[in-house]
Amino acid sequence: MFASRPDNRGGAKFSNKKYYAVRKLIFSKFGSFKKLGEKMRADMRIQEVSAYLLEGDIQPAVVVSTDPFMIAAFSDEFDAVVMLDFPKELAEQYNLSKGTRLVTSNVYLESTDNHIASDIFPGPGRSRNYAEFIPVVQLFLCSDDDKAMACTTLFKEEHWRYVESLAAEYASAHPGLARDGFFYFK
């Protein structure tokens, strides 16, 4: 399932309680799931997303704005960020503000044709090993909030400043470009 061995294994356990609260936001806020069958398909991805949290590569993420609620998720494999759009209720629930540091559990996908996802703009440090990455914000789906927040200490201050600068550049160069933060459930 995973294309690589992470430098920092996610180690986060999935919270069903958080998932079902998030699912309510996904189906009402984004409106893309109107049928019971679509909800059931999302539920069938719980095991897969649980594995992402547990086995994925821990990477830094930064809150870019709270209205709309946007998080820039970094990948060292791409030397780049992608912008994730979330329901603003989550920013309120977790008392997050612009600049808040978080972590994601990233999973990488290989490509046979060297084509990368259209919202990834690789930096000079790109490994060229992967075509896509799936960032899962640990705080929103894990069972231990304190542990998820403690993982932010894995990264040095200069690394955080680099991620923050990439996030600002991305927001400026690609205004409005963002993935649904929970696209992996859809």
N, C-alpha and C positions, 0 to 999 in steps of 0.2 A: 504494500500500500504506500509506503513512504519511499521517496526517491533518494533520501540521504540520511546519514546519521547526524543528528544535531550536535552542535558544540555544547549547547545548554538545553538539556531535555526539559520540556514543559513541566512535567510532574504534577499538573493540576488535575484534580478530580472533578468530574462533571456533576452539576447540581440539577436534579430534575425539578426541584422547586423553582429555581431561577429560570430554567428553560420554559416552564409553563407560563410564567409571568411574561417572559420575552415573547413567547408565541402569541399571547394576546395582543401585544403591541404590533407584532409583525402583521397579523391578519387584519387588525383594524386600521392601523396607521398607514401602511403601504398598500393595503387593499388588493394585493395581487393574489391572495388566496381566499377565494369566496366559497369554495366547496369543501365539504368534509374530506373528500378524497385527497385534496391538496394538503390539508392539515395532517392527514395520516401519512402521506409521503414525507412530510417534514419530520414527523415522529420517527419514521423509519431511519432517519439519518442520525438519530441520537447516538447510536453506537459508534458511527464513523466520527462524529464531532468529538465524542468522548476520547477517542484515540488521538485526535489532533491535539486536544488539550494535554493529554498525558505524554505523548511522544514527540510532539512538534518542537521546533527550534524556538527557544525564547528570544524575542527581539523587542527593541524599544518601540513605543508608540506615544504620540503626543496629541493632546486635545488641541485642535486648531480653532474651533469656535463652538459655542453652545447653542446658537440659534442662527442658522441650522447647526445641529450637533454633528460635528465632523472631527474625525480622528485620522491622523496620518500614521500609517503603519509602515515601519522600516523593514527592509530585507537586506542583509549583508551580501546575499548571493546576487542581488541585482544592484547593490549600492544605490538604492532608490526607495522612495516611499510610494504608497498608493493611498488615496483618500477614501475613507469609509464614512458613509452617511448612516446615522442611527436616529431612532426616535428621541426627541429632546427630553422625553420623560426619564430616560436613563441618566442624562446629565444631572437632572434634578434629584433623582433617587440616590445617586452616589455622590452628590454635592461636588461635581466636577466643574472645573473652570478652565478657561483658555490657559494653555501651558502645563496642565496637569500631565504628569508622566505615568504611563501605563506600560504593560507588556502584552505582547501577543504570543501565541503559539503558532508558528508558521509551518506550513506543509508545502513542499515544493513538487511541482509537476514537470516532468520531462516533455520534450517535444522532438519529433522526428524531423521536422522541417525548419528548425531554428526560428520559428515564428513566435514572438512573445505577445502576451496580452496587450491590448491596445492602450490600456491606462497605465502601463509601466514604462517609465522613461529611464532606462538604465544609466548608471553613472560609470565613471572610468574604472571603478573597482569591481565591475560585474564579473562573475565567474564564468558565464556563458554555459552553465550546466543545465539550466532550467528555462522553461517557457512561461511559467506562471507560479504564483505563490498564493496560498490561502491563509490569510491572517485571522486568527480567532482571538478577540480581546478576552483575556483570561477573566478579568473582573466580572464580566457580564454573565458568565456561565459556570464559573468554578465554585466549589463548595467552601473555599477558605479565602475570604477577601484579604485578610492580613498577609497571607502567604503570597498572594498575587501582587500586592503592593510592595512587599519586601523584595520581590524579584527585580524591582527597578534598580536596586543597588548593585546588580551584576554589571552595570555599565558605568564607565567613568564619565566624569563631567564633560570632558571634551567630546565624547561620543554623543552625549545628549545634545550638546550645542550643535553638532553636525546634523543630527536628525532634525532638530528644530529649524535649522537653516534650509534643509531640503524641503521640509514641510511648507515653509514660507515661500520658497521658490515655486513649488508645485502649485500652491494656491494662487499665486500671482500669474504664472504662465498658463495655467489651465483652470480658470475660474469656472465653477459649476461642475467640473468633472469629478465624479465620485461613484464608487460602488455602493450598492446596498450593503450595509455592514453585516447583514445576516444572509448574504446571498447563498451560502453553503447549505442553508436549510430549504432552499427553493428549487 
